[in-house]
Amino acid sequence: MENNKNLIYTIRKNEEGMSIKQFLLSIDVSPSYAIRLRNLNQVHKNNEVQPLWTPLKAGDIITINPYLLRPSTIEPISMNLNILYEDRDFIAIEKPYDVPTHPTIRHLKDTVANGVAAYFEKNDWLPM
């Protein structure tokens, strides 16, 4: 469930006994991203920062702020994007086969990520 920027989960009976980290992995948060969220105090159990190994009980509330507040290193470059769907949390685009997805050494400014960054900037989306 979403509330403003935070994702809020209520622990169910079948999730009881999991650690916070196991729960995050079960909702498809990568291990490295879970660590980054923890290091930035962006994961709370019942409104308190807890170690990732803390066990969960049914009814516990896990709150995650997945928006790591740091500037993007992707330079916004305007390009034509074929947007298939968008809402305030999600955007789906048709990616041309010959356009790289994200910047690399050979492609710093001609990627879909550059175009999406420009689109976000133009339309006042939250920073990634």
Disulfide bonds with the S-S distance in Angstrom:
none
